[in-house]
Amino acid sequence: MSETTAAKKKSSLWLWIIAAVVLMLCLFLVYKTAQANEELEAKNRELSEYIDAINAANNKTHEMEEEIRYRATDEYIEEAARDIGLIDPNETIISPEE
């Protein structure tokens, strides 16, 4: 074999080795990217659950604040007083005759 043929074969072998290494690096990067995407999706699902819990807590807080405002009204106080049998001083109780 001549030197140029041997040099070409050696050069061709190195090109195949470099191509194989580059291919392995590409496959590794694709794998790691897919893995990172799965982790990101899991974190996004977890974040979504936390956001839903926060929204539910905010809604409950709003409902409780409305209840507190209602219970501070005269209407609620009268209703609660009637529930325990109290009457307004200006009212007259009329009971059926027996």
Backbone hydrogen bonds, N-H to C=O, Kabsch-Sander energy under -0.5 kcal/mol:
donor,donor_aa,acceptor,acceptor_aa,energy
6,A,2,S,-2.2
7,A,3,E,-2.5
8,K,4,T,-2.2
9,K,5,T,-2.3
10,K,6,A,-2.4
11,S,7,A,-2.6
12,S,8,K,-2.7
13,L,9,K,-2.4
14,W,10,K,-2.1
15,L,11,S,-2.0
16,W,12,S,-2.0
17,I,13,L,-2.2
18,I,14,W,-2.8
19,A,15,L,-2.6
20,A,16,W,-2.4
21,V,17,I,-2.4
22,V,18,I,-2.7
23,L,19,A,-2.5
24,M,20,A,-2.4
25,L,21,V,-2.4
26,C,22,V,-2.5
27,L,23,L,-2.5
28,F,24,M,-2.4
29,L,25,L,-2.5
30,V,26,C,-2.4
31,Y,27,L,-2.4
32,K,28,F,-2.6
33,T,29,L,-2.3
34,A,30,V,-2.4
35,Q,31,Y,-2.3
36,A,32,K,-2.5
37,N,33,T,-2.3
38,E,34,A,-2.0
39,E,35,Q,-2.1
40,L,36,A,-2.4
41,E,37,N,-2.5
42,A,38,E,-2.1
43,K,39,E,-2.3
44,N,40,L,-2.4
45,R,41,E,-2.2
46,E,42,A,-2.2
47,L,43,K,-2.7
48,S,44,N,-2.3
49,E,45,R,-2.0
50,Y,46,E,-2.1
51,I,47,L,-2.5
52,D,48,S,-2.4
53,A,49,E,-2.2
54,I,50,Y,-2.5
55,N,51,I,-2.6
56,A,52,D,-2.4
57,A,53,A,-2.3
58,N,54,I,-2.6
59,N,55,N,-2.4
60,K,56,A,-2.4
61,T,57,A,-2.4
62,H,58,N,-2.4
63,E,59,N,-2.4
64,M,60,K,-2.4
65,E,61,T,-2.5
66,E,62,H,-2.2
67,E,63,E,-2.2
68,I,64,M,-2.4
69,R,65,E,-2.3
70,Y,66,E,-2.5
71,R,67,E,-2.5
72,A,68,I,-0.7
72,A,69,R,-0.7
73,T,70,Y,-1.9
76,Y,70,Y,-0.5
77,I,73,T,-1.9
78,E,74,D,-2.8
79,E,75,E,-2.1
80,A,76,Y,-3.0
81,A,77,I,-2.2
82,R,78,E,-2.5
83,D,79,E,-2.0
84,I,80,A,-1.1
85,G,82,R,-1.6
86,L,81,A,-2.7
91,E,88,D,-2.0
94,I,92,T,-0.5
95,S,93,I,-0.6
